[in-house]
Amino acid sequence: METLKINITIDPALYTRNPENTELGKKIVSESIKMINELGFEAFTFKKLGVEIGSNESSIYRYFESKHVLLVYLISWYWLWIEYKLVFATNNVPISEQKLIFALEIITKRITEDNSVSFINEVLLNKVIIVESSKAYHTKDIDVENEKGYYKSYKRVVQRVSDIVLEVNPTFKFPHMLISTVIEGAHHQRYFSQHLPSLTDVIEGNNDVVNFYKNLVLNAIK
């Protein structure tokens, strides 16, 4: 059976030339994910990326004005993909609490590769999001970038799940605070389990992160 291909539409403000329209653009995106994951964002440069993909550094600048904007593009792509999964998992689910459970699983579970998008490795991108995404918005330019809509895909995911929280309990006062804490906390716990295990109770092979946050949310909103 042929895999259904999905189309993730990125805001044009996040690129100079749409990378999805050319093979070089797709290569820039896919290889940058691999390199940021391997090297870290600080050590990653367009010069190194150009060497890796066999292209001039200047050709990369035709698509992205800086490595910071490229990172924001990757973050936006990731959260648009998560939003697609949220909509797919919760659409036509009539019981609000069950819908919330499905949503919490989507935003906290370990990521597996999705063959519906051929040039993006979601597993590696998730690792980049966990380790590097805060470097995109912990900057002095965050307010200007927020005005430009750089982080609206992330905010939409938080809004969608917050709305489901309010379906379950319309009087709960802190839905956005709760869901953004769940997302960032789940990322921290996965990072801690790999690098600082004494800060977490995650046991490899168990579904501890998902179960912890489902329990936390459902108890918090009672």
Buried (B, 14 or more C-beta within 10 A) or exposed (E): EEEEEEEBEBBEBBBEBEBBEEEBBBBBBBBBBBBBBEEEBEEBBBEBBBEBBEBEEEBBBBBBEEBBBBBBBBBBBBBBBBBBBBEEBBEEBEEBBEBBBBBBBBBBBEBEEBEBBEBBBBBBBBBBBBBBBEBBBEEEEEEEBEEBEBBBBBBBBBBBBBBBBEEBBEEBEEBBEBBBBBBEBBBBBBBBBBEEEEEBEBEEEEBBBBEBBBEBBBEBBE
